[in-house]
Amino acid sequence: MATVKFEEALARLEAIVAELERGELPLDDSMRIFEEGIKLSKVCLKMLDDAERKVEILVKDKDGRRRTRPFELEGKSEAGSGNGDVED
């Protein structure tokens, strides 16, 4: 699939879902756009995974030097010790 922006891929995927939910397409057309939707969902997931790996938080260490560490979503840790609470 050609290079596409995340927002464009997501918008097309949402349009495909809406079109399929209407249920007005012939089977062949439904299968064709369903396949396109699967490909787009994989593209979007890869983009999100790549972005998550790139996000870093700038922090200062105990000596006052700046360093980076991987970003972790609140409530999500490698050990799975988050309490699941979400703050607004």
The first five atom37 places (N, CA, C, CB, O) and aatype in JSON, in Angstrom:
{
  "aatype": [12, 0, 16, 19, 11, 13, 6, 6, 0, 10, 0, 1, 10, 6, 0, 9, 19, 0, 6, 10, 6, 1, 7, 6, 10, 14, 10, 3, 3, 15, 12, 1, 9, 13, 6, 6, 7, 9, 11, 10, 15, 11, 19, 4, 10, 11, 12, 10, 3, 3, 0, 6, 1, 11, 19, 6, 9, 10, 19, 11, 3, 11, 3, 7, 1, 1, 1, 16, 1, 14, 13, 6, 10, 6, 7, 11, 15, 6, 0, 7, 15, 7, 2, 7, 3, 19, 6, 3],
  "atom_mask": [
    [1, 1, 1, 1, 1],
    [1, 1, 1, 1, 1],
    [1, 1, 1, 1, 1],
    [1, 1, 1, 1, 1],
    [1, 1, 1, 1, 1],
    [1, 1, 1, 1, 1],
    [1, 1, 1, 1, 1],
    [1, 1, 1, 1, 1],
    [1, 1, 1, 1, 1],
    [1, 1, 1, 1, 1],
    [1, 1, 1, 1, 1],
    [1, 1, 1, 1, 1],
    [1, 1, 1, 1, 1],
    [1, 1, 1, 1, 1],
    [1, 1, 1, 1, 1],
    [1, 1, 1, 1, 1],
    [1, 1, 1, 1, 1],
    [1, 1, 1, 1, 1],
    [1, 1, 1, 1, 1],
    [1, 1, 1, 1, 1],
    [1, 1, 1, 1, 1],
    [1, 1, 1, 1, 1],
    [1, 1, 1, 0, 1],
    [1, 1, 1, 1, 1],
    [1, 1, 1, 1, 1],
    [1, 1, 1, 1, 1],
    [1, 1, 1, 1, 1],
    [1, 1, 1, 1, 1],
    [1, 1, 1, 1, 1],
    [1, 1, 1, 1, 1],
    [1, 1, 1, 1, 1],
    [1, 1, 1, 1, 1],
    [1, 1, 1, 1, 1],
    [1, 1, 1, 1, 1],
    [1, 1, 1, 1, 1],
    [1, 1, 1, 1, 1],
    [1, 1, 1, 0, 1],
    [1, 1, 1, 1, 1],
    [1, 1, 1, 1, 1],
    [1, 1, 1, 1, 1],
    [1, 1, 1, 1, 1],
    [1, 1, 1, 1, 1],
    [1, 1, 1, 1, 1],
    [1, 1, 1, 1, 1],
    [1, 1, 1, 1, 1],
    [1, 1, 1, 1, 1],
    [1, 1, 1, 1, 1],
    [1, 1, 1, 1, 1],
    [1, 1, 1, 1, 1],
    [1, 1, 1, 1, 1],
    [1, 1, 1, 1, 1],
    [1, 1, 1, 1, 1],
    [1, 1, 1, 1, 1],
    [1, 1, 1, 1, 1],
    [1, 1, 1, 1, 1],
    [1, 1, 1, 1, 1],
    [1, 1, 1, 1, 1],
    [1, 1, 1, 1, 1],
    [1, 1, 1, 1, 1],
    [1, 1, 1, 1, 1],
    [1, 1, 1, 1, 1],
    [1, 1, 1, 1, 1],
    [1, 1, 1, 1, 1],
    [1, 1, 1, 0, 1],
    [1, 1, 1, 1, 1],
    [1, 1, 1, 1, 1],
    [1, 1, 1, 1, 1],
    [1, 1, 1, 1, 1],
    [1, 1, 1, 1, 1],
    [1, 1, 1, 1, 1],
    [1, 1, 1, 1, 1],
    [1, 1, 1, 1, 1],
    [1, 1, 1, 1, 1],
    [1, 1, 1, 1, 1],
    [1, 1, 1, 0, 1],
    [1, 1, 1, 1, 1],
    [1, 1, 1, 1, 1],
    [1, 1, 1, 1, 1],
    [1, 1, 1, 1, 1],
    [1, 1, 1, 0, 1],
    [1, 1, 1, 1, 1],
    [1, 1, 1, 0, 1],
    [1, 1, 1, 1, 1],
    [1, 1, 1, 0, 1],
    [1, 1, 1, 1, 1],
    [1, 1, 1, 1, 1],
    [1, 1, 1, 1, 1],
    [1, 1, 1, 1, 1]
  ],
  "atom_positions": [
    [[0.85, -1.18, 0.0], [0.0, 0.0, 0.0], [0.89, 1.24, 0.0], [-0.97, 0.0, 1.23], [1.86, 1.3, 0.76]],
    [[0.59, 2.2, -0.83], [1.38, 3.42, -0.95], [1.4, 4.16, 0.39], [0.81, 4.34, -2.06], [0.52, 3.97, 1.24]],
    [[2.42, 5.0, 0.57], [2.53, 5.76, 1.8], [1.3, 6.62, 1.99], [3.8, 6.63, 1.79], [0.9, 7.38, 1.1]],
    [[0.7, 6.49, 3.15], [-0.52, 7.22, 3.46], [-0.39, 7.75, 4.89], [-1.79, 6.31, 3.3], [0.24, 7.12, 5.74]],
    [[-0.99, 8.91, 5.14], [-0.98, 9.47, 6.48], [-1.96, 8.69, 7.34], [-1.33, 10.98, 6.46], [-2.97, 8.17, 6.86]],
    [[-1.65, 8.62, 8.63], [-2.51, 7.88, 9.56], [-3.95, 8.38, 9.51], [-1.96, 8.0, 10.98], [-4.89, 7.58, 9.44]],
    [[-4.11, 9.68, 9.55], [-5.46, 10.26, 9.57], [-6.25, 9.91, 8.32], [-5.38, 11.78, 9.72], [-7.46, 9.67, 8.38]],
    [[-5.57, 9.87, 7.18], [-6.23, 9.5, 5.93], [-6.63, 8.03, 5.94], [-5.31, 9.79, 4.72], [-7.73, 7.67, 5.52]],
    [[-5.73, 7.18, 6.43], [-6.02, 5.75, 6.49], [-7.18, 5.48, 7.45], [-4.77, 4.96, 6.94], [-8.06, 4.68, 7.15]],
    [[-7.18, 6.16, 8.59], [-8.25, 5.97, 9.56], [-9.59, 6.47, 9.03], [-7.91, 6.69, 10.86], [-10.61, 5.82, 9.22]],
    [[-9.57, 7.61, 8.35], [-10.81, 8.15, 7.77], [-11.38, 7.18, 6.73], [-10.56, 9.53, 7.13], [-12.58, 6.95, 6.69]],
    [[-10.52, 6.63, 5.89], [-10.98, 5.67, 4.87], [-11.51, 4.41, 5.55], [-9.83, 5.31, 3.89], [-12.53, 3.86, 5.12]],
    [[-10.83, 3.95, 6.58], [-11.27, 2.77, 7.31], [-12.65, 3.0, 7.93], [-10.25, 2.39, 8.4], [-13.52, 2.13, 7.89]],
    [[-12.85, 4.18, 8.51], [-14.16, 4.51, 9.09], [-15.25, 4.55, 8.01], [-14.1, 5.86, 9.82], [-16.37, 4.12, 8.24]],
    [[-14.9, 5.07, 6.83], [-15.86, 5.12, 5.72], [-16.22, 3.71, 5.26], [-15.28, 5.94, 4.54], [-17.37, 3.43, 4.94]],
    [[-15.23, 2.83, 5.23], [-15.47, 1.44, 4.83], [-16.4, 0.76, 5.82], [-14.14, 0.66, 4.73], [-17.34, 0.08, 5.43]],
    [[-16.14, 0.96, 7.1], [-16.99, 0.36, 8.13], [-18.43, 0.85, 7.98], [-16.46, 0.7, 9.55], [-19.37, 0.05, 8.03]],
    [[-18.6, 2.15, 7.79], [-19.95, 2.7, 7.62], [-20.64, 2.12, 6.39], [-19.89, 4.24, 7.51], [-21.83, 1.79, 6.43]],
    [[-19.89, 2.0, 5.31], [-20.45, 1.45, 4.07], [-20.87, -0.01, 4.25], [-19.43, 1.56, 2.92], [-21.94, -0.41, 3.79]],
    [[-20.04, -0.78, 4.92], [-20.37, -2.19, 5.16], [-21.56, -2.32, 6.11], [-19.16, -2.93, 5.72], [-22.39, -3.21, 5.95]],
    [[-21.63, -1.44, 7.1], [-22.74, -1.5, 8.06], [-24.08, -1.19, 7.4], [-22.49, -0.53, 9.2], [-25.12, -1.7, 7.84]],
    [[-24.07, -0.37, 6.37], [-25.32, -0.07, 5.65], [-25.87, -1.31, 4.97], [-25.09, 1.04, 4.61], [-27.08, -1.46, 4.83]],
    [[-24.98, -2.21, 4.55], [-25.4, -3.47, 3.96], [-26.04, -3.37, 2.6], [0.0, 0.0, 0.0], [-26.82, -4.24, 2.21]],
    [[-25.74, -2.32, 1.86], [-26.38, -2.11, 0.55], [-25.51, -2.53, -0.64], [-26.75, -0.66, 0.4], [-25.97, -2.49, -1.78]],
    [[-24.27, -2.92, -0.39], [-23.37, -3.28, -1.48], [-23.56, -4.74, -1.89], [-21.91, -3.04, -1.07], [-23.92, -5.58, -1.07]],
    [[-23.31, -5.03, -3.17], [-23.29, -6.43, -3.6], [-22.15, -7.16, -2.89], [-23.13, -6.53, -5.16], [-21.19, -6.53, -2.44]],
    [[-22.26, -8.46, -2.79], [-21.28, -9.26, -2.07], [-19.86, -9.02, -2.57], [-21.63, -10.73, -2.19], [-18.95, -8.85, -1.76]],
    [[-19.65, -9.02, -3.88], [-18.3, -8.83, -4.43], [-17.7, -7.5, -3.99], [-18.34, -8.89, -5.97], [-16.53, -7.44, -3.6]],
    [[-18.49, -6.43, -4.04], [-18.0, -5.12, -3.61], [-17.73, -5.1, -2.11], [-19.02, -4.02, -3.98], [-16.75, -4.52, -1.65]],
    [[-18.61, -5.75, -1.36], [-18.42, -5.82, 0.1], [-17.11, -6.53, 0.43], [-19.6, -6.54, 0.76], [-16.36, -6.09, 1.3]],
    [[-16.85, -7.63, -0.25], [-15.61, -8.38, 0.0], [-14.38, -7.57, -0.38], [-15.63, -9.7, -0.78], [-13.36, -7.6, 0.31]],
    [[-14.48, -6.83, -1.49], [-13.36, -6.02, -1.95], [-13.02, -4.93, -0.93], [-13.67, -5.39, -3.31], [-11.85, -4.75, -0.58]],
    [[-14.03, -4.21, -0.45], [-13.72, -3.13, 0.49], [-13.41, -3.67, 1.88], [-14.89, -2.13, 0.56], [-12.7, -3.03, 2.65]],
    [[-13.95, -4.86, 2.21], [-13.59, -5.49, 3.48], [-12.09, -5.8, 3.48], [-14.41, -6.79, 3.7], [-11.4, -5.55, 4.46]],
    [[-11.61, -6.34, 2.36], [-10.18, -6.63, 2.23], [-9.35, -5.35, 2.34], [-9.89, -7.34, 0.89], [-8.31, -5.34, 2.99]],
    [[-9.82, -4.28, 1.71], [-9.13, -2.99, 1.81], [-9.1, -2.53, 3.27], [-9.82, -1.93, 0.92], [-8.09, -2.02, 3.75]],
    [[-10.21, -2.72, 3.97], [-10.29, -2.33, 5.37], [-9.32, -3.1, 6.25], [0.0, 0.0, 0.0], [-8.7, -2.52, 7.15]],
    [[-9.18, -4.39, 5.99], [-8.21, -5.2, 6.74], [-6.8, -4.67, 6.53], [-8.3, -6.69, 6.32], [-6.04, -4.53, 7.48]],
    [[-6.46, -4.37, 5.28], [-5.12, -3.83, 4.98], [-4.91, -2.49, 5.68], [-4.93, -3.67, 3.46], [-3.85, -2.25, 6.25]],
    [[-5.93, -1.63, 5.63], [-5.82, -0.32, 6.29], [-5.69, -0.46, 7.8], [-7.04, 0.54, 5.95], [-4.94, 0.28, 8.43]],
    [[-6.41, -1.41, 8.39], [-6.31, -1.59, 9.84], [-4.9, -2.04, 10.23], [-7.34, -2.62, 10.33], [-4.39, -1.62, 11.27]],
    [[-4.28, -2.87, 9.41], [-2.9, -3.29, 9.67], [-1.93, -2.12, 9.52], [-2.49, -4.43, 8.72], [-1.0, -1.98, 10.31]],
    [[-2.16, -1.27, 8.51], [-1.32, -0.09, 8.31], [-1.44, 0.84, 9.51], [-1.72, 0.66, 7.01], [-0.44, 1.33, 10.03]],
    [[-2.68, 1.09, 9.96], [-2.9, 1.97, 11.11], [-2.25, 1.41, 12.37], [-4.41, 2.18, 11.35], [-1.61, 2.14, 13.12]],
    [[-2.4, 0.12, 12.6], [-1.81, -0.51, 13.77], [-0.29, -0.4, 13.75], [-2.23, -1.98, 13.86], [0.32, -0.11, 14.78]],
    [[0.31, -0.61, 12.6], [1.77, -0.48, 12.49], [2.2, 0.95, 12.77], [2.25, -0.92, 11.09], [3.19, 1.18, 13.47]],
    [[1.47, 1.92, 12.22], [1.81, 3.32, 12.47], [1.71, 3.66, 13.95], [0.89, 4.25, 11.65], [2.57, 4.36, 14.49]],
    [[0.68, 3.17, 14.61], [0.52, 3.42, 16.05], [1.64, 2.75, 16.85], [-0.84, 2.92, 16.53], [2.18, 3.35, 17.77]],
    [[1.97, 1.52, 16.49], [3.07, 0.83, 17.17], [4.38, 1.57, 16.99], [3.2, -0.61, 16.64], [5.14, 1.74, 17.94]],
    [[4.66, 2.03, 15.76], [5.88, 2.78, 15.49], [5.91, 4.08, 16.28], [6.0, 3.08, 13.99], [6.95, 4.44, 16.84]],
    [[4.79, 4.78, 16.34], [4.72, 6.05, 17.06], [4.94, 5.82, 18.56], [3.37, 6.74, 16.82], [5.63, 6.6, 19.21]],
    [[4.36, 4.78, 19.1], [4.51, 4.49, 20.52], [5.97, 4.24, 20.87], [3.66, 3.28, 20.93], [6.45, 4.68, 21.91]],
    [[6.68, 3.55, 20.01], [8.1, 3.28, 20.25], [8.94, 4.55, 20.17], [8.62, 2.27, 19.24], [9.97, 4.65, 20.84]],
    [[8.51, 5.53, 19.38], [9.29, 6.75, 19.19], [9.06, 7.8, 20.29], [8.96, 7.36, 17.86], [9.89, 8.67, 20.52]],
    [[7.91, 7.69, 20.96], [7.58, 8.69, 21.97], [8.5, 8.51, 23.17], [6.09, 8.58, 22.39], [8.62, 7.41, 23.72]],
    [[9.15, 9.58, 23.56], [10.02, 9.53, 24.73], [9.73, 10.73, 25.61], [11.51, 9.5, 24.32], [9.32, 11.79, 25.13]],
    [[9.94, 10.55, 26.88], [9.76, 11.65, 27.82], [11.14, 12.15, 28.23], [8.94, 11.2, 29.08], [12.03, 11.36, 28.56]],
    [[11.31, 13.45, 28.18], [12.57, 14.06, 28.6], [12.53, 14.23, 30.11], [12.81, 15.43, 27.88], [11.63, 14.87, 30.65]],
    [[13.51, 13.65, 30.79], [13.56, 13.71, 32.25], [14.96, 14.09, 32.69], [13.13, 12.37, 32.89], [15.92, 13.96, 31.93]],
    [[15.08, 14.56, 33.92], [16.39, 14.84, 34.5], [16.74, 13.7, 35.44], [16.41, 16.22, 35.24], [15.89, 13.23, 36.19]],
    [[18.0, 13.26, 35.38], [18.43, 12.23, 36.31], [18.86, 12.88, 37.62], [19.59, 11.38, 35.71], [18.76, 14.1, 37.77]],
    [[19.33, 12.08, 38.57], [19.67, 12.61, 39.9], [20.8, 13.62, 39.86], [20.04, 11.48, 40.82], [20.95, 14.4, 40.8]],
    [[21.62, 13.63, 38.8], [22.72, 14.58, 38.66], [22.3, 15.84, 37.9], [23.89, 13.93, 37.95], [23.13, 16.7, 37.63]],
    [[21.03, 15.95, 37.56], [20.54, 17.12, 36.85], [20.73, 17.06, 35.34], [0.0, 0.0, 0.0], [20.36, 18.0, 34.63]],
    [[21.29, 15.97, 34.85], [21.46, 15.81, 33.4], [20.14, 15.37, 32.8], [22.58, 14.8, 33.05], [19.35, 14.65, 33.42]],
    [[19.94, 15.8, 31.57], [18.73, 15.38, 30.87], [18.98, 14.05, 30.19], [18.28, 16.44, 29.83], [20.05, 13.81, 29.62]],
    [[18.0, 13.2, 30.25], [18.07, 11.9, 29.57], [16.67, 11.55, 29.11], [18.66, 10.79, 30.51], [15.7, 12.21, 29.5]],
    [[16.57, 10.55, 28.31], [15.25, 10.13, 27.85], [14.96, 8.73, 28.35], [15.15, 10.18, 26.31], [15.87, 7.95, 28.63]],
    [[13.68, 8.44, 28.45], [13.24, 7.08, 28.77], [12.0, 6.81, 27.95], [12.97, 6.9, 30.31], [11.29, 7.74, 27.56]],
    [[11.73, 5.55, 27.68], [10.54, 5.23, 26.89], [9.27, 5.71, 27.57], [10.46, 3.72, 26.64], [9.17, 5.7, 28.8]],
    [[8.32, 6.13, 26.78], [7.03, 6.58, 27.27], [6.18, 5.38, 27.64], [6.31, 7.45, 26.22], [6.12, 4.41, 26.88]],
    [[5.53, 5.44, 28.79], [4.58, 4.4, 29.18], [3.25, 5.07, 29.45], [5.07, 3.6, 30.42], [3.19, 6.09, 30.14]],
    [[2.19, 4.49, 28.94], [0.86, 5.0, 29.22], [0.56, 4.79, 30.69], [-0.2, 4.32, 28.33], [0.97, 3.79, 31.27]],
    [[-0.18, 5.73, 31.28], [-0.55, 5.6, 32.68], [-1.37, 4.34, 32.86], [-1.34, 6.83, 33.16], [-2.29, 4.06, 32.09]],
    [[-1.02, 3.56, 33.89], [-1.76, 2.33, 34.13], [-1.26, 1.16, 33.31], [0.0, 0.0, 0.0], [-1.76, 0.04, 33.45]],
    [[-0.26, 1.4, 32.44], [0.29, 0.33, 31.6], [1.77, 0.26, 31.89], [0.01, 0.58, 30.07], [2.51, 1.21, 31.63]],
    [[2.2, -0.86, 32.42], [3.62, -1.03, 32.67], [4.04, -2.41, 32.2], [3.96, -0.83, 34.17], [3.2, -3.27, 31.95]],
    [[5.34, -2.59, 32.08], [5.83, -3.88, 31.62], [5.45, -4.99, 32.59], [7.35, -3.85, 31.43], [5.19, -6.12, 32.18]],
    [[5.43, -4.66, 33.89], [5.08, -5.67, 34.88], [3.58, -5.82, 35.04], [5.71, -5.32, 36.21], [3.11, -6.74, 35.71]],
    [[2.83, -4.9, 34.42], [1.38, -4.98, 34.51], [0.86, -4.6, 35.88], [0.0, 0.0, 0.0], [-0.19, -5.08, 36.3]],
    [[1.59, -3.72, 36.6], [1.21, -3.38, 37.96], [0.3, -2.17, 38.05], [2.43, -3.13, 38.77], [0.02, -1.69, 39.15]],
    [[-0.18, -1.66, 36.91], [-1.07, -0.5, 36.94], [-2.39, -0.85, 37.6], [0.0, 0.0, 0.0], [-2.85, -1.99, 37.54]],
    [[-2.99, 0.17, 38.24], [-4.24, -0.09, 38.94], [-5.45, 0.07, 38.05], [-4.36, 0.8, 40.12], [-6.57, -0.22, 38.48]],
    [[-5.25, 0.54, 36.82], [-6.35, 0.65, 35.88], [-7.14, 1.92, 36.0], [0.0, 0.0, 0.0], [-8.02, 2.18, 35.17]],
    [[-6.86, 2.75, 37.02], [-7.57, 4.02, 37.16], [-7.13, 4.99, 36.1], [-7.35, 4.62, 38.55], [-5.95, 5.06, 35.76]],
    [[-8.07, 5.73, 35.57], [-7.77, 6.73, 34.55], [-8.17, 8.08, 35.09], [-8.49, 6.42, 33.21], [-9.31, 8.27, 35.52]],
    [[-7.24, 9.03, 35.06], [-7.54, 10.38, 35.51], [-7.81, 11.26, 34.33], [-6.39, 10.95, 36.35], [-7.18, 11.12, 33.28]],
    [[-8.76, 12.19, 34.48], [-9.07, 13.14, 33.42], [-8.27, 14.39, 33.56], [-10.54, 13.48, 33.41], [-8.4, 15.3, 32.75]]
  ]
}
